């Protein structure tokens, strides 16, 4: 394959992936966002992460693979990324007693439905996502 063909194919593949990437992006946490979605009756999946955290990066890869495999997760569950290093996140972290970054939590109404801390296995994360999906579609 010559360079010109490679570049044309690469550009086409990148452009084709843009609409899916836009749909797949979780919301970035801002104060009041979680409460707003819970008050609307949404099931909320919180991902407490830091850009420098390797465990968080491993969790993110699994989350993306699961969402890519089953669109019903994103169609029914509100995913929110919470930046561990952002001071605006401190009150949420404290109120939910989040022990560390790389914590994933599912909320519905005034209840916590599940949480995992520093786990990266596909089975663990899928179980939590299935809990969220079940609550969202019940």
C-alpha positions in Angstrom: 0.0 0.0 0.0 1.4 3.4 -0.9 1.4 6.4 1.3 -1.4 8.2 -0.6 -3.8 5.2 -0.3 -2.9 4.8 3.4 -3.7 8.4 4.2 -7.0 8.3 2.3 -8.1 5.2 4.1 -7.0 6.6 7.5 -8.9 9.9 6.9 -12.0 8.0 5.9 -11.8 5.7 9.0 -11.3 8.7 11.3 -14.2 10.6 9.8 -16.5 7.6 10.0 -15.7 7.2 13.7 -16.5 10.8 14.7 -20.3 10.5 15.1 -19.9 7.5 17.3 -17.2 9.2 19.4 -19.5 12.2 19.9 -22.3 10.0 21.2 -20.0 7.9 23.4 -18.6 10.8 25.4 -19.6 10.8 29.0 -20.6 14.1 30.7 -17.9 16.0 32.6 -18.9 16.6 36.2 -20.0 20.0 37.3 -21.5 20.9 40.7 -25.2 20.1 40.6 -25.1 17.8 37.6 -25.5 14.6 39.5 -28.5 15.9 41.5 -30.1 17.3 38.3 -30.0 13.8 36.7 -31.1 12.0 39.8 -34.0 14.3 40.3 -35.1 13.6 36.7 -35.2 9.9 37.6 -32.0 9.0 35.7 -29.7 6.2 36.6 -26.3 7.7 37.0 -22.9 5.9 36.6 -20.1 7.9 38.1 -16.5 7.3 37.1 -14.1 8.9 39.6 -10.8 9.2 37.7 -7.5 11.1 37.3 -5.7 11.6 34.0 -2.5 10.2 35.5 -4.1 7.1 37.0 -3.2 3.8 35.2 -6.0 1.9 36.9 -8.5 4.5 35.7 -7.2 4.2 32.2 -7.6 0.4 32.3 -11.2 0.9 33.6 -11.9 3.4 30.8 -10.8 0.9 28.2 -13.2 -1.8 29.6 -16.1 0.8 29.8 -15.6 1.8 26.2 -15.5 -1.8 25.0 -18.7 -2.6 26.9 -20.5 0.5 25.6 -19.3 -0.2 22.0 -20.6 -3.8 22.3 -24.0 -2.8 23.7 -25.5 0.6 22.8 -28.3 0.1 25.4 -25.9 1.2 28.2 -25.5 4.7 26.8 -29.1 4.9 25.6 -30.4 4.3 29.2 -27.7 5.3 31.7 -26.2 8.7 32.3 -22.4 8.4 32.5 -20.5 11.1 34.3 -16.8 11.4 34.6 -15.6 13.0 37.9 -12.1 14.4 37.8 -10.4 13.4 41.0 -8.0 16.4 40.9 -10.7 19.1 40.2 -11.4 21.0 43.5 -15.1 21.3 42.3 -15.4 17.5 42.8 -14.4 17.6 46.4 -17.8 17.9 47.9 -19.2 15.0 45.8 -16.2 12.8 46.7 -16.7 13.6 50.4 -20.5 13.1 50.4 -20.3 9.7 48.7 -17.2 8.7 50.8 -15.2 7.8 47.7 -11.9 6.3 49.0 -9.8 6.8 45.9 -9.8 7.6 42.2 -10.6 4.5 40.1 -13.9 4.2 41.9 -17.1 3.5 39.9 -20.5 4.1 41.5 -24.1 3.7 40.3 -26.9 5.8 41.8 -30.6 5.9 41.3 -32.9 8.3 43.3 -31.4 8.5 46.8 -29.8 5.0 46.6 -26.4 3.8 45.8 -26.9 0.6 43.8 -23.3 -0.5 43.5 -19.7 0.4 43.6 -16.3 -1.0 42.7 -13.0 0.3 43.7 -9.8 -0.2 41.7 -11.2 -3.2 39.8 -10.4 -3.5 36.2 -11.8 -6.9 35.2 -14.3 -6.9 32.5 -16.7 -9.1 34.6 -16.7 -6.7 37.5 -17.3 -3.6 35.4 -19.9 -5.4 33.3 -21.7 -6.5 36.4 -21.9 -2.9 37.7 -23.0 -1.6 34.3 -25.7 -4.3 34.1 -26.9 -3.2 37.6 -27.2 0.3 36.2 -28.9 -0.8 33.0 -31.4 -3.0 35.0 -32.3 0.0 37.3 -32.7 2.3 34.3 -35.0 0.0 32.4 -37.1 -1.3 35.3 
